[in-house]
Amino acid sequence: MLLLTLACGRAERERARDEAILRNQLASMRVAIAAYAKTHGHGPAALHDAMPSVPVDPLTRSATTWRLTTEERVQVDDFTQSDVAARPIAIIAVRSGAAGRDSEGRRYSEY
């Protein structure tokens, strides 16, 4: 029973640590996206454009599971020309791609 109690306490501490790391990583990525947008007049097309190294989501253990919100700049000509070139897409927000909820019941995808 004591081992189970110790294991549960350790798991809770690791979860709290991972949630704190996730919040810090999201904050730094959002700062990098905002700085890129301020400098270039639009958001980056990829996270690598805004920061040299994309962090690993501590919950999914992957740097490729981040959920990106993007905007595509559309012009009136896009609807009138038949030979439309691809418009740049800009990242405007980033969230965790982890499933589940944190210790307070909030979805990780809402971070």
MOPAC internal coordinates of N, CA, C and O (Angstrom, degrees):
PM7 1SCF
backbone

  N    0.0000 0     0.00 0     0.00 0    0    0    0
  C    1.4449 1     0.00 0     0.00 0    1    0    0
  C    1.5347 1   111.16 1     0.00 0    2    1    0
  O    1.2310 1   120.99 1   140.08 1    3    2    1
  N    1.3106 1   115.72 1   -39.92 1    3    2    1
  C    1.4616 1   120.35 1   179.51 1    5    3    2
  C    1.5259 1   110.94 1   -62.61 1    6    5    3
  O    1.2310 1   120.47 1   138.99 1    7    6    5
  N    1.3233 1   116.71 1   -41.01 1    7    6    5
  C    1.4693 1   120.31 1   178.78 1    9    7    6
  C    1.5201 1   111.15 1   -63.03 1   10    9    7
  O    1.2310 1   120.44 1   140.43 1   11   10    9
  N    1.3152 1   116.76 1   -39.57 1   11   10    9
  C    1.4645 1   121.10 1   178.58 1   13   11   10
  C    1.5253 1   110.32 1   -63.94 1   14   13   11
  O    1.2310 1   120.27 1   137.23 1   15   14   13
  N    1.3077 1   117.09 1   -42.77 1   15   14   13
  C    1.4603 1   121.64 1   178.51 1   17   15   14
  C    1.5211 1   110.65 1   -62.71 1   18   17   15
  O    1.2310 1   120.42 1   136.06 1   19   18   17
  N    1.3221 1   116.81 1   -43.94 1   19   18   17
  C    1.4633 1   120.72 1   178.45 1   21   19   18
  C    1.5218 1   111.78 1   -64.32 1   22   21   19
  O    1.2310 1   120.56 1   139.17 1   23   22   21
  N    1.3161 1   116.53 1   -40.83 1   23   22   21
  C    1.4630 1   120.96 1   179.54 1   25   23   22
  C    1.5218 1   111.00 1   -64.82 1   26   25   23
  O    1.2310 1   120.07 1   138.63 1   27   26   25
  N    1.3280 1   117.47 1   -41.37 1   27   26   25
  C    1.4694 1   120.94 1   178.97 1   29   27   26
  C    1.5285 1   110.89 1   -64.32 1   30   29   27
  O    1.2310 1   120.97 1   138.35 1   31   30   29
  N    1.3310 1   115.76 1   -41.65 1   31   30   29
  C    1.4672 1   119.51 1   178.23 1   33   31   30
  C    1.5106 1   111.78 1   -63.39 1   34   33   31
  O    1.2310 1   120.72 1   139.79 1   35   34   33
  N    1.3050 1   116.23 1   -40.21 1   35   34   33
  C    1.4711 1   120.72 1   178.75 1   37   35   34
  C    1.5252 1   110.27 1   -65.80 1   38   37   35
  O    1.2310 1   120.11 1   136.97 1   39   38   37
  N    1.3207 1   117.40 1   -43.03 1   39   38   37
  C    1.4671 1   121.47 1   179.76 1   41   39   38
  C    1.5291 1   110.66 1   -62.66 1   42   41   39
  O    1.2310 1   120.36 1   139.89 1   43   42   41
  N    1.3177 1   116.92 1   -40.11 1   43   42   41
  C    1.4637 1   120.40 1   178.59 1   45   43   42
  C    1.5238 1   111.27 1   -65.27 1   46   45   43
  O    1.2310 1   120.39 1   139.27 1   47   46   45
  N    1.3330 1   116.86 1   -40.73 1   47   46   45
  C    1.4720 1   120.43 1   178.20 1   49   47   46
  C    1.5290 1   111.01 1   -65.48 1   50   49   47
  O    1.2310 1   120.27 1   139.23 1   51   50   49
  N    1.3260 1   117.09 1   -40.77 1   51   50   49
  C    1.4647 1   120.84 1   178.43 1   53   51   50
  C    1.5258 1   110.60 1   -64.95 1   54   53   51
  O    1.2310 1   120.65 1   139.36 1   55   54   53
  N    1.3132 1   116.36 1   -40.64 1   55   54   53
  C    1.4706 1   120.55 1   178.97 1   57   55   54
  C    1.5264 1   110.01 1   -63.76 1   58   57   55
  O    1.2310 1   120.24 1   134.44 1   59   58   57
  N    1.3380 1   117.15 1   -45.56 1   59   58   57
  C    1.4664 1   120.84 1   178.68 1   61   59   58
  C    1.5274 1   110.43 1   -61.97 1   62   61   59
  O    1.2310 1   120.17 1   140.47 1   63   62   61
  N    1.3449 1   117.28 1   -39.53 1   63   62   61
  C    1.4641 1   121.30 1   177.66 1   65   63   62
  C    1.5215 1   111.06 1   -63.25 1   66   65   63
  O    1.2310 1   120.35 1   134.16 1   67   66   65
  N    1.3367 1   116.93 1   -45.84 1   67   66   65
  C    1.4611 1   121.28 1  -179.75 1   69   67   66
  C    1.5295 1   111.24 1   -63.69 1   70   69   67
  O    1.2310 1   120.34 1   141.67 1   71   70   69
  N    1.3310 1   116.96 1   -38.33 1   71   70   69
  C    1.4682 1   120.25 1   178.22 1   73   71   70
  C    1.5302 1   110.82 1   -65.53 1   74   73   71
  O    1.2310 1   120.16 1   140.40 1   75   74   73
  N    1.3309 1   117.29 1   -39.60 1   75   74   73
  C    1.4619 1   120.84 1   177.74 1   77   75   74
  C    1.5297 1   110.69 1   -66.13 1   78   77   75
  O    1.2310 1   120.60 1   137.91 1   79   78   77
  N    1.3226 1   116.45 1   -42.09 1   79   78   77
  C    1.4678 1   120.45 1   177.59 1   81   79   78
  C    1.5254 1   109.69 1   -61.94 1   82   81   79
  O    1.2310 1   120.41 1   136.40 1   83   82   81
  N    1.3265 1   116.81 1   -43.60 1   83   82   81
  C    1.4630 1   121.15 1   179.43 1   85   83   82
  C    1.5243 1   110.81 1   -59.28 1   86   85   83
  O    1.2310 1   120.35 1   133.10 1   87   86   85
  N    1.3200 1   116.93 1   -46.90 1   87   86   85
  C    1.4746 1   119.85 1   179.50 1   89   87   86
  C    1.5296 1   111.17 1   -59.99 1   90   89   87
  O    1.2310 1   120.37 1   137.09 1   91   90   89
  N    1.3364 1   116.90 1   -42.91 1   91   90   89
  C    1.4685 1   120.73 1   179.75 1   93   91   90
  C    1.5234 1   111.54 1   -65.48 1   94   93   91
  O    1.2310 1   120.15 1   138.19 1   95   94   93
  N    1.3319 1   117.32 1   -41.81 1   95   94   93
  C    1.4606 1   120.21 1   179.69 1   97   95   94
  C    1.5294 1   110.93 1   -64.80 1   98   97   95
  O    1.2310 1   120.61 1   136.06 1   99   98   97
  N    1.3253 1   116.44 1   -43.94 1   99   98   97
  C    1.4672 1   119.45 1   178.48 1  101   99   98
  C    1.5203 1   110.62 1   -61.74 1  102  101   99
  O    1.2310 1   120.15 1   138.17 1  103  102  101
  N    1.3210 1   117.32 1   -41.83 1  103  102  101
  C    1.4717 1   120.40 1   178.89 1  105  103  102
  C    1.5219 1   111.03 1   -61.49 1  106  105  103
  O    1.2310 1   120.09 1   135.72 1  107  106  105
  N    1.3297 1   117.44 1   -44.28 1  107  106  105
  C    1.4671 1   119.63 1  -179.40 1  109  107  106
  C    1.5242 1   111.71 1   -67.66 1  110  109  107
  O    1.2310 1   120.14 1   142.53 1  111  110  109
  N    1.3411 1   117.34 1   -37.47 1  111  110  109
  C    1.4676 1   119.12 1   177.63 1  113  111  110
  C    1.5190 1   110.74 1   -66.56 1  114  113  111
  O    1.2310 1   120.29 1   140.46 1  115  114  113
  N    1.3247 1   117.06 1   -39.54 1  115  114  113
  C    1.4700 1   120.39 1   179.07 1  117  115  114
  C    1.5242 1   111.40 1   -65.59 1  118  117  115
  O    1.2310 1   120.17 1   142.00 1  119  118  117
  N    1.3264 1   117.27 1   -38.00 1  119  118  117
  C    1.4631 1   120.83 1   175.69 1  121  119  118
  C    1.5258 1   109.94 1   -63.80 1  122  121  119
  O    1.2310 1   120.28 1   136.70 1  123  122  121
  N    1.3291 1   117.07 1   -43.30 1  123  122  121
  C    1.4694 1   121.01 1   179.76 1  125  123  122
  C    1.5281 1   111.22 1   -64.15 1  126  125  123
  O    1.2310 1   120.06 1   139.50 1  127  126  125
  N    1.3320 1   117.48 1   -40.50 1  127  126  125
  C    1.4665 1   121.00 1   178.28 1  129  127  126
  C    1.5281 1   109.98 1   -64.78 1  130  129  127
  O    1.2310 1   120.18 1   136.27 1  131  130  129
  N    1.3184 1   117.26 1   -43.73 1  131  130  129
  C    1.4700 1   120.89 1   179.31 1  133  131  130
  C    1.5288 1   111.46 1   -64.30 1  134  133  131
  O    1.2310 1   120.34 1   138.94 1  135  134  133
  N    1.3333 1   116.95 1   -41.06 1  135  134  133
  C    1.4692 1   120.29 1   178.64 1  137  135  134
  C    1.5248 1   110.78 1   -64.42 1  138  137  135
  O    1.2310 1   120.68 1   138.28 1  139  138  137
  N    1.3282 1   116.31 1   -41.72 1  139  138  137
  C    1.4684 1   120.46 1   177.71 1  141  139  138
  C    1.5299 1   109.73 1   -61.41 1  142  141  139
  O    1.2310 1   120.47 1   134.00 1  143  142  141
  N    1.3275 1   116.70 1   -46.00 1  143  142  141
  C    1.4640 1   120.89 1  -178.59 1  145  143  142
  C    1.5279 1   110.99 1   -63.32 1  146  145  143
  O    1.2310 1   120.57 1   141.28 1  147  146  145
  N    1.3198 1   116.51 1   -38.72 1  147  146  145
  C    1.4698 1   119.86 1   179.28 1  149  147  146
  C    1.5260 1   110.61 1   -65.67 1  150  149  147
  O    1.2310 1   120.74 1   139.30 1  151  150  149
  N    1.3175 1   116.20 1   -40.70 1  151  150  149
  C    1.4664 1   120.96 1  -178.41 1  153  151  150
  C    1.5244 1   112.57 1   -72.70 1  154  153  151
  O    1.2310 1   120.11 1   138.82 1  155  154  153
  N    1.3350 1   117.39 1   -41.18 1  155  154  153
  C    1.4581 1   121.67 1  -172.40 1  157  155  154
  C    1.5227 1   114.68 1  -102.41 1  158  157  155
  O    1.2310 1   119.84 1   169.94 1  159  158  157
  N    1.3089 1   117.91 1   -10.06 1  159  158  157
  C    1.4638 1   120.34 1   179.98 1  161  159  158
  C    1.5181 1   113.67 1    83.82 1  162  161  159
  O    1.2310 1   120.37 1  -177.01 1  163  162  161
  N    1.3198 1   116.89 1     2.99 1  163  162  161
  C    1.4713 1   122.50 1   177.31 1  165  163  162
  C    1.5164 1   108.11 1  -160.88 1  166  165  163
  O    1.2310 1   120.76 1   -19.29 1  167  166  165
  N    1.3135 1   116.14 1   160.71 1  167  166  165
  C    1.4596 1   120.52 1   179.92 1  169  167  166
  C    1.5166 1   111.72 1   -71.33 1  170  169  167
  O    1.2310 1   120.44 1   -15.73 1  171  170  169
  N    1.3127 1   116.77 1   164.27 1  171  170  169
  C    1.4665 1   120.43 1   179.72 1  173  171  170
  C    1.5300 1   111.67 1   -71.49 1  174  173  171
  O    1.2310 1   120.89 1   -26.49 1  175  174  173
  N    1.3135 1   115.90 1   153.51 1  175  174  173
  C    1.4658 1   120.58 1   176.95 1  177  175  174
  C    1.5272 1   110.96 1   -78.96 1  178  177  175
  O    1.2310 1   120.20 1   156.59 1  179  178  177
  N    1.3253 1   117.23 1   -23.41 1  179  178  177
  C    1.4665 1   123.10 1   179.11 1  181  179  178
  C    1.5211 1   107.90 1  -145.92 1  182  181  179
  O    1.2310 1   120.19 1   -25.75 1  183  182  181
  N    1.3184 1   117.24 1   154.25 1  183  182  181
  C    1.4599 1   120.43 1   178.75 1  185  183  182
  C    1.5238 1   111.60 1   -58.93 1  186  185  183
  O    1.2310 1   120.41 1   145.61 1  187  186  185
  N    1.3412 1   116.82 1   -34.39 1  187  186  185
  C    1.4668 1   120.52 1   179.76 1  189  187  186
  C    1.5230 1   111.63 1   -62.86 1  190  189  187
  O    1.2310 1   120.05 1   156.33 1  191  190  189
  N    1.3331 1   117.50 1   -23.67 1  191  190  189
  C    1.4616 1   120.16 1   177.47 1  193  191  190
  C    1.5252 1   111.08 1   -70.82 1  194  193  191
  O    1.2310 1   120.02 1   149.55 1  195  194  193
  N    1.3155 1   117.57 1   -30.45 1  195  194  193
  C    1.4596 1   122.04 1  -176.78 1  197  195  194
  C    1.5216 1   113.17 1   -91.29 1  198  197  195
  O    1.2310 1   120.82 1   154.18 1  199  198  197
  N    1.3206 1   116.03 1   -25.82 1  199  198  197
  C    1.4618 1   119.43 1  -178.23 1  201  199  198
  C    1.5138 1   109.92 1  -145.93 1  202  201  199
  O    1.2310 1   120.00 1   -37.58 1  203  202  201
  N    1.3306 1   117.60 1   142.42 1  203  202  201
  C    1.4693 1   120.12 1  -174.94 1  205  203  202
  C    1.5225 1   114.12 1   -65.28 1  206  205  203
  O    1.2310 1   120.41 1   149.67 1  207  206  205
  N    1.3311 1   116.81 1   -30.33 1  207  206  205
  C    1.4563 1   120.05 1  -178.07 1  209  207  206
  C    1.5246 1   109.32 1  -134.88 1  210  209  207
  O    1.2310 1   120.55 1   -62.14 1  211  210  209
  N    1.3112 1   116.56 1   117.86 1  211  210  209
  C    1.4603 1   120.94 1   178.98 1  213  211  210
  C    1.5237 1   108.09 1   -79.87 1  214  213  211
  O    1.2310 1   120.37 1   -54.56 1  215  214  213
  N    1.3408 1   116.90 1   125.44 1  215  214  213
  C    1.4668 1   118.86 1  -177.51 1  217  215  214
  C    1.5301 1   112.59 1   -71.07 1  218  217  215
  O    1.2310 1   121.71 1   -20.25 1  219  218  217
  N    1.3084 1   114.34 1   159.75 1  219  218  217
  C    1.4554 1   122.05 1   176.18 1  221  219  218
  C    1.5260 1   107.69 1   -86.23 1  222  221  219
  O    1.2310 1   120.51 1   -48.83 1  223  222  221
  N    1.3258 1   116.64 1   131.17 1  223  222  221
  C    1.4660 1   121.03 1   174.99 1  225  223  222
  C    1.5311 1   106.57 1   -65.43 1  226  225  223
  O    1.2310 1   119.55 1   -58.53 1  227  226  225
  N    1.3374 1   118.47 1   121.47 1  227  226  225
  C    1.4602 1   119.88 1  -176.19 1  229  227  226
  C    1.5368 1   113.71 1   -66.88 1  230  229  227
  O    1.2310 1   120.11 1   163.77 1  231  230  229
  N    1.3194 1   117.40 1   -16.23 1  231  230  229
  C    1.4574 1   120.18 1  -179.79 1  233  231  230
  C    1.5211 1   112.26 1   -91.64 1  234  233  231
  O    1.2310 1   120.04 1   142.73 1  235  234  233
  N    1.3255 1   117.53 1   -37.27 1  235  234  233
  C    1.4649 1   120.48 1   179.64 1  237  235  234
  C    1.5239 1   111.42 1   -94.39 1  238  237  235
  O    1.2310 1   120.73 1   166.46 1  239  238  237
  N    1.3402 1   116.21 1   -13.54 1  239  238  237
  C    1.4622 1   123.00 1  -178.13 1  241  239  238
  C    1.5293 1   112.01 1    60.65 1  242  241  239
  O    1.2310 1   121.04 1  -146.91 1  243  242  241
  N    1.3427 1   115.61 1    33.09 1  243  242  241
  C    1.4615 1   120.73 1  -178.70 1  245  243  242
  C    1.5266 1   109.86 1  -143.47 1  246  245  243
  O    1.2310 1   120.87 1   -32.73 1  247  246  245
  N    1.3300 1   115.95 1   147.27 1  247  246  245
  C    1.4629 1   121.13 1   175.25 1  249  247  246
  C    1.5286 1   111.23 1   -92.88 1  250  249  247
  O    1.2310 1   120.63 1  -178.46 1  251  250  249
  N    1.3359 1   116.40 1     1.54 1  251  250  249
  C    1.4723 1   119.83 1  -176.55 1  253  251  250
  C    1.5237 1   113.40 1  -110.18 1  254  253  251
  O    1.2310 1   119.89 1  -173.39 1  255  254  253
  N    1.3266 1   117.81 1     6.61 1  255  254  253
  C    1.4635 1   119.83 1  -177.53 1  257  255  254
  C    1.5222 1   113.34 1  -101.77 1  258  257  255
  O    1.2310 1   120.13 1  -175.06 1  259  258  257
  N    1.3215 1   117.36 1     4.94 1  259  258  257
  C    1.4597 1   119.59 1   178.14 1  261  259  258
  C    1.5218 1   109.70 1   -62.39 1  262  261  259
  O    1.2310 1   120.29 1   -42.10 1  263  262  261
  N    1.3256 1   117.05 1   137.90 1  263  262  261
  C    1.4695 1   121.85 1   177.47 1  265  263  262
  C    1.5179 1   107.76 1   -93.54 1  266  265  263
  O    1.2310 1   120.99 1   -60.87 1  267  266  265
  N    1.3144 1   115.72 1   119.13 1  267  266  265
  C    1.4543 1   121.61 1  -176.60 1  269  267  266
  C    1.5152 1   110.79 1  -103.69 1  270  269  267
  O    1.2310 1   120.89 1   -43.20 1  271  270  269
  N    1.3251 1   115.90 1   136.80 1  271  270  269
  C    1.4571 1   121.45 1   170.50 1  273  271  270
  C    1.5183 1   105.64 1  -102.09 1  274  273  271
  O    1.2310 1   120.92 1   -53.26 1  275  274  273
  N    1.3072 1   115.84 1   126.74 1  275  274  273
  C    1.4588 1   119.96 1  -177.12 1  277  275  274
  C    1.5168 1   110.30 1  -123.59 1  278  277  275
  O    1.2310 1   121.92 1   -16.86 1  279  278  277
  N    1.3059 1   113.93 1   163.14 1  279  278  277
  C    1.4569 1   119.35 1   172.14 1  281  279  278
  C    1.5252 1   107.19 1  -129.88 1  282  281  279
  O    1.2310 1   121.76 1   -36.65 1  283  282  281
  N    1.2759 1   114.24 1   143.35 1  283  282  281
  C    1.4551 1   120.21 1   178.07 1  285  283  282
  C    1.5162 1   106.96 1  -113.47 1  286  285  283
  O    1.2310 1   121.09 1   -53.42 1  287  286  285
  N    1.3055 1   115.52 1   126.58 1  287  286  285
  C    1.4614 1   119.27 1   179.19 1  289  287  286
  C    1.5238 1   109.47 1   -79.76 1  290  289  287
  O    1.2310 1   121.25 1   -61.41 1  291  290  289
  N    1.3081 1   115.21 1   118.59 1  291  290  289
  C    1.4600 1   121.65 1  -178.08 1  293  291  290
  C    1.5255 1   108.60 1  -112.99 1  294  293  291
  O    1.2310 1   121.20 1   -40.89 1  295  294  293
  N    1.3161 1   115.31 1   139.11 1  295  294  293
  C    1.4612 1   120.56 1   178.60 1  297  295  294
  C    1.5190 1   109.09 1  -118.01 1  298  297  295
  O    1.2310 1   120.58 1   -18.84 1  299  298  297
  N    1.3143 1   116.50 1   161.16 1  299  298  297
  C    1.4576 1   121.33 1  -179.88 1  301  299  298
  C    1.5241 1   110.35 1   -57.54 1  302  301  299
  O    1.2310 1   120.13 1   142.07 1  303  302  301
  N    1.3151 1   117.35 1   -37.93 1  303  302  301
  C    1.4665 1   121.40 1   179.60 1  305  303  302
  C    1.5289 1   112.11 1   -59.67 1  306  305  303
  O    1.2310 1   120.33 1   154.35 1  307  306  305
  N    1.3266 1   116.97 1   -25.65 1  307  306  305
  C    1.4611 1   120.17 1  -179.99 1  309  307  306
  C    1.5224 1   111.85 1   -60.37 1  310  309  307
  O    1.2310 1   120.44 1   153.20 1  311  310  309
  N    1.3227 1   116.77 1   -26.80 1  311  310  309
  C    1.4544 1   121.07 1  -176.86 1  313  311  310
  C    1.5180 1   113.52 1   -96.64 1  314  313  311
  O    1.2310 1   120.61 1   172.46 1  315  314  313
  N    1.3162 1   116.45 1    -7.54 1  315  314  313
  C    1.4618 1   119.46 1  -177.26 1  317  315  314
  C    1.5194 1   113.28 1  -111.57 1  318  317  315
  O    1.2310 1   120.14 1   162.77 1  319  318  317
  N    1.3115 1   117.34 1   -17.23 1  319  318  317
  C    1.4617 1   119.97 1  -179.63 1  321  319  318
  C    1.5239 1   109.57 1   -98.73 1  322  321  319
  O    1.2310 1   121.37 1   -35.99 1  323  322  321
  N    1.3140 1   114.99 1   144.01 1  323  322  321
  C    1.4630 1   117.81 1   177.93 1  325  323  322
  C    1.5207 1   111.63 1   -87.35 1  326  325  323
  O    1.2310 1   120.30 1   159.11 1  327  326  325
  N    1.3161 1   117.03 1   -20.89 1  327  326  325
  C    1.4603 1   121.82 1  -178.37 1  329  327  326
  C    1.5282 1   109.09 1  -108.32 1  330  329  327
  O    1.2310 1   120.70 1  -108.05 1  331  330  329
  N    1.3222 1   116.27 1    71.95 1  331  330  329
  C    1.4585 1   121.63 1  -174.66 1  333  331  330
  C    1.5261 1   110.58 1   -87.90 1  334  333  331
  O    1.2310 1   121.02 1   -51.81 1  335  334  333
  N    1.3081 1   115.66 1   128.19 1  335  334  333
  C    1.4628 1   120.57 1   174.89 1  337  335  334
  C    1.5267 1   108.59 1   -79.03 1  338  337  335
  O    1.2310 1   120.91 1   -27.44 1  339  338  337
  N    1.2931 1   115.87 1   152.56 1  339  338  337
  C    1.4626 1   120.12 1   179.17 1  341  339  338
  C    1.5244 1   110.19 1   -65.05 1  342  341  339
  O    1.2310 1   120.60 1   -47.27 1  343  342  341
  N    1.2963 1   116.47 1   132.73 1  343  342  341
  C    1.4647 1   122.28 1   178.67 1  345  343  342
  C    1.5239 1   109.11 1   -88.44 1  346  345  343
  O    1.2310 1   121.10 1   -34.03 1  347  346  345
  N    1.3133 1   115.50 1   145.97 1  347  346  345
  C    1.4617 1   118.03 1   179.12 1  349  347  346
  C    1.5312 1   111.74 1   -64.59 1  350  349  347
  O    1.2310 1   121.48 1   -35.60 1  351  350  349
  N    1.3038 1   114.78 1   144.40 1  351  350  349
  C    1.4528 1   121.50 1   176.41 1  353  351  350
  C    1.5224 1   107.03 1  -106.88 1  354  353  351
  O    1.2310 1   120.09 1   -42.35 1  355  354  353
  N    1.3182 1   117.43 1   137.65 1  355  354  353
  C    1.4524 1   121.63 1  -177.83 1  357  355  354
  C    1.5249 1   110.38 1  -120.55 1  358  357  355
  O    1.2310 1   120.82 1   -47.14 1  359  358  357
  N    1.3278 1   116.03 1   132.86 1  359  358  357
  C    1.4602 1   120.79 1   175.48 1  361  359  358
  C    1.5264 1   107.59 1   -75.44 1  362  361  359
  O    1.2310 1   120.95 1   -49.51 1  363  362  361
  N    1.3283 1   115.78 1   130.49 1  363  362  361
  C    1.4608 1   119.80 1   178.10 1  365  363  362
  C    1.5300 1   112.32 1  -117.51 1  366  365  363
  O    1.2310 1   120.09 1   165.06 1  367  366  365
  N    1.3280 1   117.43 1   -14.94 1  367  366  365
  C    1.4682 1   120.49 1   179.38 1  369  367  366
  C    1.5214 1   109.98 1  -157.83 1  370  369  367
  O    1.2310 1   121.08 1   -21.65 1  371  370  369
  N    1.3258 1   115.54 1   158.35 1  371  370  369
  C    1.4657 1   121.52 1   178.17 1  373  371  370
  C    1.5310 1   108.29 1  -139.15 1  374  373  371
  O    1.2310 1   121.31 1   -38.43 1  375  374  373
  N    1.3256 1   115.11 1   141.57 1  375  374  373
  C    1.4666 1   122.26 1   178.12 1  377  375  374
  C    1.5333 1   108.21 1  -138.78 1  378  377  375
  O    1.2310 1   121.27 1   -12.69 1  379  378  377
  N    1.3131 1   115.17 1   167.31 1  379  378  377
  C    1.4577 1   119.60 1   177.56 1  381  379  378
  C    1.5256 1   109.77 1   -74.77 1  382  381  379
  O    1.2310 1   120.92 1   -34.28 1  383  382  381
  N    1.3075 1   115.85 1   145.72 1  383  382  381
  C    1.4523 1   121.32 1   175.14 1  385  383  382
  C    1.5183 1   112.25 1   -96.17 1  386  385  383
  O    1.2310 1   120.58 1  -171.88 1  387  386  385
  N    1.3312 1   116.49 1     8.12 1  387  386  385
  C    1.4694 1   120.79 1  -177.78 1  389  387  386
  C    1.5241 1   110.76 1   -72.11 1  390  389  387
  O    1.2310 1   121.29 1   -38.02 1  391  390  389
  N    1.3134 1   115.13 1   141.98 1  391  390  389
  C    1.4588 1   120.91 1   174.35 1  393  391  390
  C    1.5245 1   108.52 1   -84.25 1  394  393  391
  O    1.2310 1   120.84 1   -19.78 1  395  394  393
  N    1.2956 1   115.99 1   160.22 1  395  394  393
  C    1.4558 1   120.16 1   174.29 1  397  395  394
  C    1.5073 1   113.72 1    98.99 1  398  397  395
  O    1.2310 1   122.18 1     7.03 1  399  398  397
  N    1.3286 1   113.43 1  -172.97 1  399  398  397
  C    1.4626 1   121.73 1  -176.23 1  401  399  398
  C    1.5241 1   110.56 1  -128.17 1  402  401  399
  O    1.2310 1   121.47 1   -24.55 1  403  402  401
  N    1.3263 1   114.79 1   155.45 1  403  402  401
  C    1.4529 1   119.24 1   178.26 1  405  403  402
  C    1.5289 1   111.01 1   -80.94 1  406  405  403
  O    1.2310 1   120.66 1     5.03 1  407  406  405
  N    1.3083 1   116.33 1  -174.97 1  407  406  405
  C    1.4671 1   121.06 1  -176.16 1  409  407  406
  C    1.5277 1   112.88 1   -66.12 1  410  409  407
  O    1.2310 1   120.00 1   164.53 1  411  410  409
  N    1.3235 1   117.61 1   -15.47 1  411  410  409
  C    1.4680 1   121.58 1   177.92 1  413  411  410
  C    1.5288 1   112.07 1  -101.79 1  414  413  411
  O    1.2310 1   120.10 1  -176.72 1  415  414  413
  N    1.3319 1   117.41 1     3.28 1  415  414  413
  C    1.4572 1   121.33 1   177.58 1  417  415  414
  C    1.5180 1   114.82 1    91.73 1  418  417  415
  O    1.2310 1   119.73 1  -178.62 1  419  418  417
  N    1.3161 1   118.12 1     1.38 1  419  418  417
  C    1.4754 1   122.02 1   179.57 1  421  419  418
  C    1.5206 1   109.73 1   -82.64 1  422  421  419
  O    1.2310 1   120.06 1   -43.10 1  423  422  421
  N    1.3250 1   117.50 1   136.90 1  423  422  421
  C    1.4678 1   121.24 1   178.31 1  425  423  422
  C    1.5206 1   109.83 1   -67.30 1  426  425  423
  O    1.2310 1   121.49 1   -41.58 1  427  426  425
  N    1.3311 1   114.75 1   138.42 1  427  426  425
  C    1.4704 1   119.10 1   177.03 1  429  427  426
  C    1.5219 1   110.82 1   -60.90 1  430  429  427
  O    1.2310 1   120.38 1   147.24 1  431  430  429
  N    1.3167 1   116.87 1   -32.76 1  431  430  429
  C    1.4662 1   120.55 1  -179.42 1  433  431  430
  C    1.5304 1   112.20 1   -67.86 1  434  433  431
  O    1.2310 1   120.06 1   169.56 1  435  434  433
  N    1.3469 1   117.49 1   -10.44 1  435  434  433
  C    1.4504 1   121.18 1   177.54 1  437  435  434
  C    1.5252 1   112.70 1   -95.14 1  438  437  435
  O    1.2310 1   120.60 1   176.71 1  439  438  437
  N    1.3283 1   116.46 1    -3.29 1  439  438  437
  C    1.4727 1   119.28 1   179.69 1  441  439  438
  C    1.4961 1   109.92 1   -64.14 1  442  441  439
  O    1.2310 1   120.10 1   180.00 1  443  442  441

